[in-house]
Amino acid sequence: MPHPEPSRWRPSPARALRLLAGLWLFGTGEALLVDSHFGNSPWTVLAQGVSLNTPLSIGAATVSISFVVLLLWIPLRQRPGLGTLINAVLIGVAIDVTLSYLPDRPPLAVRLAEIPLGVFFVGLGSGLYLTSLLGPGPRDGLMTGLHRRTGVSIRVVRGCLELTVLTIGWLLGGTFGVGTVAFALGIGPMVQTMLGVFGRGTPARQL
């Protein structure tokens, strides 16, 4: 018998806590990659590029980009949830708060350690917030919406989206480097692992 899909707007306290913790850890991981100065995730390369050309901080640019992406959901007829809206704000806040506590130029050994630690935190945060079942994040929803409307595989859609934002962000001055490559190679297996840990008993179609 199929599991009923839980409400995207009325979470239990446990689901709300999982969402908030996951998004904060996600933003913390992004901040660690920024602080390493070795390269950001593709969307944060874009946010950093925007921040370098506007008065916005990286976190504020992340929030602004999230709401622009949400506008693209309208023609795709994507269904948001409470988690979608909180995602659009909280990750950017977490990036700025975390960066405010990190040294601007830590020693090389620390910067190198921030790369795998950042990927780990983003993966851990993804596993938590995705299994809260409160709606996809703006970028995830754009990816799945384009997949549904075009029939192109999710892998190809995601690759095209991330290559596009990475290129724009790099042209604007965002940092591309070994950290970006490490993120691209490591985030898929890490998220899959965390979904296996936190999503046991949850049908895949609900994630």
C-alpha positions in Angstrom: 0.0 0.0 0.0 1.6 3.4 -1.0 2.7 5.8 1.7 0.6 9.0 1.8 2.7 12.0 0.9 3.2 14.2 4.0 2.1 17.8 4.0 4.7 20.2 2.6 3.3 23.1 4.7 2.5 21.6 8.1 5.6 19.8 9.4 5.9 17.9 12.7 8.4 19.4 15.1 10.9 16.6 14.1 10.6 17.4 10.4 10.9 21.1 11.0 14.1 20.6 13.1 15.5 18.3 10.4 14.8 20.9 7.7 16.4 23.8 9.7 19.4 21.7 10.8 20.0 20.5 7.2 19.8 23.9 5.6 22.1 25.4 8.2 24.7 22.6 7.7 24.4 23.1 3.9 25.2 26.8 4.2 28.0 26.0 6.6 29.6 23.7 4.1 29.3 26.3 1.3 31.0 28.8 3.6 33.9 26.4 4.3 34.5 26.1 0.5 34.4 29.9 0.1 36.9 30.3 3.0 39.2 27.7 1.5 39.8 30.1 -1.5 40.3 26.9 -3.6 37.0 27.0 -5.4 33.3 27.1 -4.6 30.3 24.9 -5.6 28.9 26.1 -9.0 26.0 28.1 -7.6 28.2 29.7 -5.0 30.7 30.7 -7.7 27.8 32.6 -9.3 26.8 34.1 -5.9 30.3 35.2 -5.2 30.6 36.7 -8.7 27.4 38.6 -8.1 28.6 39.8 -4.7 31.8 41.1 -6.3 29.9 43.3 -8.7 27.1 44.5 -6.4 26.9 45.7 -2.8 25.5 42.3 -1.8 27.4 39.8 0.4 27.8 36.2 -0.8 24.9 35.1 1.4 22.6 37.9 0.3 23.5 37.2 -3.4 22.6 33.5 -2.7 19.2 34.6 -1.3 18.6 36.9 -4.3 19.5 34.2 -6.8 17.2 31.7 -5.1 14.2 34.0 -5.5 15.1 34.6 -9.2 15.2 30.8 -9.7 11.8 30.5 -7.9 10.3 32.8 -10.5 11.4 30.3 -13.2 9.3 27.7 -11.4 6.1 29.5 -12.5 6.1 28.4 -16.2 7.3 24.9 -15.0 4.4 24.6 -12.6 6.5 23.4 -9.8 4.9 22.9 -6.4 6.8 24.7 -3.6 6.6 23.8 0.1 7.6 25.4 3.3 11.0 24.0 2.9 11.4 25.6 -0.5 10.9 29.1 1.0 13.1 28.5 4.0 15.8 27.0 1.8 15.8 30.2 -0.3 16.6 32.3 2.7 18.4 30.2 5.4 21.3 28.9 3.3 22.4 32.4 2.4 22.1 33.5 6.0 24.1 30.5 7.2 26.8 31.3 4.6 27.2 34.9 5.8 27.1 34.0 9.5 29.6 31.2 9.2 32.0 33.3 7.1 31.8 36.0 9.8 33.4 33.5 12.3 36.0 32.1 9.9 39.4 33.7 9.4 39.7 35.3 6.0 43.1 33.6 5.1 43.6 30.6 7.3 46.8 28.5 7.1 47.2 26.3 4.0 46.6 23.1 5.9 43.3 24.5 7.2 42.2 25.7 3.8 42.9 22.2 2.3 40.9 20.6 5.1 38.0 22.9 4.5 37.4 21.4 1.0 36.4 17.8 2.1 34.8 19.2 5.3 32.7 21.6 3.2 31.6 18.8 0.8 30.7 16.6 3.8 28.6 19.3 5.4 26.7 20.1 2.2 26.1 16.4 1.7 24.9 15.9 5.3 22.7 19.0 5.1 21.2 17.8 1.8 20.4 14.4 3.3 18.6 16.0 6.3 16.6 18.7 4.4 15.6 16.4 1.5 14.3 13.8 3.8 12.2 16.4 5.7 9.9 16.2 2.7 8.9 19.8 2.9 9.5 20.7 -0.8 12.7 20.9 -2.9 15.1 23.7 -2.8 14.9 26.4 -5.6 17.7 24.8 -7.6 16.5 21.2 -7.2 13.0 22.2 -8.2 14.3 24.0 -11.3 16.3 20.9 -12.3 13.3 18.5 -11.8 10.9 20.9 -13.4 13.0 21.2 -16.6 13.5 17.4 -16.6 9.7 16.9 -16.4 8.9 19.5 -19.1 11.6 18.6 -21.6 12.1 14.9 -21.1 15.9 15.4 -20.8 17.6 13.3 -18.2 18.1 14.8 -14.8 21.9 14.2 -15.1 22.0 16.2 -18.3 19.8 19.0 -17.0 21.8 19.3 -13.8 25.1 19.3 -15.7 23.9 22.0 -18.1 22.5 24.2 -15.3 25.7 23.9 -13.2 28.0 24.5 -16.1 26.0 27.6 -17.1 26.0 29.2 -13.6 29.6 28.2 -13.1 30.6 29.9 -16.3 28.6 33.1 -15.6 30.0 33.2 -12.0 33.6 32.7 -13.1 33.2 35.5 -15.7 32.0 37.7 -12.9 35.0 36.9 -10.8 33.8 34.0 -8.7 36.4 31.4 -7.6 36.7 28.3 -9.6 39.4 25.7 -8.7 40.2 22.4 -7.1 37.5 22.9 -4.5 34.9 23.2 -7.3 36.2 20.0 -8.9 36.2 18.2 -5.5 32.6 19.3 -5.0 31.5 18.1 -8.4 33.0 14.7 -7.9 32.1 14.2 -4.2 28.7 15.7 -3.7 26.7 13.1 -5.6 28.1 10.1 -3.6 27.9 12.0 -0.4 24.2 13.0 -0.9 23.3 9.5 -1.9 25.0 8.1 1.3 23.1 10.6 3.5 19.8 9.9 1.8 20.4 6.2 2.6 21.1 7.1 6.3 18.2 9.5 6.8 15.7 8.3 4.2 15.2 4.7 5.3 11.6 3.7 4.9 10.8 6.8 2.7 9.7 6.0 -0.8 12.1 7.4 -3.4 9.3 9.2 -5.2 8.7 11.4 -2.1 12.4 12.5 -1.9 
